[in-house]
Amino acid sequence: QVQLVESGGGLVHPGGSLILSCAASGSIFAIYTMGWYRQVPGKARELVASIMLGGSKNYTDSVKGRFTISRDYVKNTVYLQMNSLKVEDTAIYYCNAHVTQSTTYHTNEYWGQGTQVTVSS
């Protein structure tokens, strides 16, 4: 099986910074896509940023210029550097990955359990 473990969430003031980490472990043959989503109560989960196997990146418009996604291919870890945080960034952030398992060679989508990011003055 594959697990995604997130860390780095917390409470910060507006304008502050946080780094989120998500490490994938288990029977991994390859990871094609890794990304971060976020969700607030009463709203649908939305994509924040994603990074492909080849290194291409996507960001939602509201975080462009402030957030940076990166990936460590050796550690199977994805990071989200969040700068100039705003109150509107407050949400539960979820790690997501499309993983081919080494035991079955089947590709499935996996989710972390979420980490809370709160931006408040």
N, C-alpha and C positions, 0 to 999 in steps of 0.2 A: 504494500500500500504506500501511498504518498501522503505526506503531511506538510502543511505550510504553517510556520510559526512566525508570528509577527511580534515586533517590539518597537519601542521608541515613542509611543504615544504619551500624552501628558497635558498639563495645563500651562499655557503661555499667555503673555500679554500681547495685544496687537502690535505688530511690527517685529515680533520675535521669530525664532526659527526652531525647527525640529527636524530630525532625521528619522524616518521610519525604515525599518529593516524587515525583510521577509525571507526566511531560509527554507528552502524545500529539501526534504529528506525522504529516504525510502528507496524503493525499487525504481530508480530513474534511469532511463535510457537517453532521453533527450527532453529538453524543455524548449518549446517553440516560442511561446509568448508568456510574458509576465507583466502584471500590471496592478494598478491600485484603483479601487472604487471607493466611493464614500456614500453614506446614507444618513439622513436625518429623519426623525419621526414624522410620519405622514407623507413622506416623499419616496419616490422610487430611487433605487440605487443607481448612481451615475458613475461613468468612467471618469477618472481623474487623469491618469497617464498610463501608457503602456509602452513596452519595448519589445521588439521582435528579435528573433534569433540572429538576424543579420545586423541588428543595431539600430534600425529605424525606430523613431519615437513619435508618439502621438500625445497631445495634451488637450484637455478641454480649454476653451477660450479663457475662462475665468482665472486660470492658474498660469497661463503662458507668461514667461518672463519672471515668474516668482518660484515655480517648482521645477526641479530637475530630477528625472528618473535615470537610474543607471543600473547596471547589471554586472555581477561577478560570475563569469561562466565556470570558474573552478569551484567556487563555494556554493553555486546554485542559489544565489542570493540576489534579490532585487532591493534597491534603495529608493527612497523618495526624499530628496532634500527640499524642505519647505522653508522659504524665506518670506519676509514681509507678510506674515500671517495676518489675516483679517478675521473678524468675528464670524463672517459668513463661511469661513473654512471649518467651523466647528461641525464635527460629524464623527461617526464611527467609520474608520478606514479599514477596508478589507483587501487583503492580498488575493490575487487571482493568478492562476497559471494553467497553461495547457501542456500536459506532460504525457510523454510516451513511456509506459512502464517497461522495464527490462525483462520482466517475467512473462508478459503477454504481448508486448509490442503494440498494444492498443493505446490510443490517445484519449485522454479524458480531461475534463475541466475540474480543477480543484480550487477550494476557497479556504482562506484562513478564517479564524473565528472573530476577527476584528480587534482593533485597538482604538481607544477613544482619544480624539484630539479635541481639546477645548481651548478656544481663544477668547479671553475675557479680560476686561480691565477692572 
